[in-house]
Amino acid sequence: MGLSAHTLGARFWSLIAATFLGFLGIGTVLPRLAPHVRHDLGGTDQTVGFVIGIFSLVALGSRFFSGPLADNRGRKTALFVGLSSCGLAGLAYLLPIGITAAYLGRILQGFGEACLYTGAAAWAVEIAGIERSSQALGYVSTGIWGGISVGPVVGHWLGTFELAALMQTVCAVAAVAFLSRIPETYVPSHAPRRFTIPRHQIMPGIAMGFVNVHYPVITGFLILHLANHGNSGPAAFSTYAAVILLSRFFLGGLPDRIPSGVTFYGGLVCMAVGLSILATGPETAVAIGAAAILGFGFSFPWASVATVVLRKTPANERGSAVSFLSAFYDLFVGISSFGAGALAKRHGYSSAFVMAVIGVICAAVAGRWVFFQAEDQPRPQAVSSSEGELQSEL
C-alpha cells in the first residue's frame, strides 16, 4: 500500500525526530560558546570570531564529501556519520586543552552538520516520494529550526557550558537510537564517479545563495538596528523564526501543489517588502509585522528551488545535489557576513538591510534560469530502489 495523502508514516517522522535531536544538541551549545571562549578559556574577541567562523568554513568544505557519501554509501550512513561527529564535538569541548578544544569541537560540529543535513534531506525526499519533495524538505527544515530554537532554552536551563556540551553528545546518541530502528531500502551505486560540478545546479545554487544574503543581516544586526526604535529587536527576531517554523511545517508542501516558480517569486516579494520596512527602523508593531512578512517569504525559496533540482536529478545523485546547493548557502552567508559588517560600520545598520534587499533582487534574476521551462524538463528515472520506499512504507 502506498503513502496516503494524510500521513508520511512512522519511518519519516522518526527521521524528523532524529534530525530535531541532532540540531537540538547543536543549538544547546551555541549561546554559551562565546562566553566560554571569552571568559573561561581567556580568548579575545577575535578568537571568538575565529572559533565561530571556522564552523562555516568546515561545513562548506564538507558539503563536497557528505553528498557523495550519502549517494555512494547510503543516506543512513551519512546521517550516522554526521550524528557521530556532532556527538564527538560535545566531548571535544570538554577536553582540557584550552582554546584548541573549542576549535576541535567546532570543526567536528561543522563536519557533522554537513553530513547530518545532507543525509536527512535526501532520505526524507525518498521516503516521501519525489512528488512530495517540497513537503518533505519543509518538515526537515522544521526539525532543524525547532532544534535550533529550543536548544538555546535548554542550554540556558542547564546553566553551564560543560553540561550543554554533554547534552549535545546525549542528543546525538538519542538520535542514533532513533535511526537504528529505521530501515533503509536505498541501494547505493558503487560505480566510481569523478567529482564534477553539475551545470544545471549552478544557477539554482546562486539563486539560493542570494536569498540567504539576508540571514547574517538579521542574526547579526536586527537587534542592534532596532535598539533605538522601540527596542523591538528580540521580539521581531523571535517572530521571524516562529513564522518560518510554522510556515515550513504547515505550508511546506505548496511548491508540490502549485508551480514552484510562483512560490519562489512570491516568497521573494514578501522578503523584499519585509526587509525594506525593517531598513527604515520602524516602531515596534511595524517592525514585528515586517519580520513576520520576511519570515513567511523566506519559508518558500529553498523548497521551491530544491524541488526543481531534485526532480531533474537521478535518485542516486540526490544527496550530492542537496549538498551542492547547501554549499552555496555556506559560501554566500560567509561572504555577506563580512559585507554586512563593513557596510554597517561605515554607513550604519540600514545599509546592511539595503544589501539584503539587493540580494533578493539578484536571487530573482538568477531564478529566471531555474524556473524557465522547468516544468517541461523530463524527470529522470530512478537508478536505485530507493523509490521503493514509497511503495513499502505502509
HELIX and SHEET records of a PDB file:
HELIX    1   1 GLY A    9  PRO A   35  1                                  27    
HELIX    2   2 HIS A   36  ASP A   40  3                                   5    
HELIX    3   3 ASP A   45  ARG A   73  1                                  29    
HELIX    4   4 ARG A   75  ALA A   92  1                                  18    
HELIX    5   5 ILE A   99  ALA A  128  1                                  30    
HELIX    6   6 ILE A  130  ARG A  132  5                                   3    
HELIX    7   7 SER A  133  LEU A  158  1                                  26    
HELIX    8   8 PHE A  161  LEU A  179  1                                  19    
HELIX    9   9 ARG A  199  GLN A  201  5                                   3    
HELIX   10  10 ILE A  202  VAL A  211  1                                  10    
HELIX   11  11 HIS A  214  LEU A  226  1                                  13    
HELIX   12  12 GLY A  233  PHE A  250  1                                  18    
HELIX   13  13 LEU A  254  ARG A  257  1                                   4    
HELIX   14  14 SER A  260  ALA A  279  1                                  20    
HELIX   15  15 THR A  284  PHE A  298  1                                  15    
HELIX   16  16 PRO A  301  ARG A  311  1                                  11    
HELIX   17  17 ALA A  315  GLU A  317  5                                   3    
HELIX   18  18 ARG A  318  HIS A  347  1                                  30    
HELIX   19  19 TYR A  349  PHE A  371  1                                  23    
HELIX   20  20 ALA A  374  ASP A  376  5                                   3    
HELIX   21  21 SER A  385  GLY A  388  5                                   4    
HELIX   22  22 GLU A  389  SER A  392  1                                   4    
END                                                                             
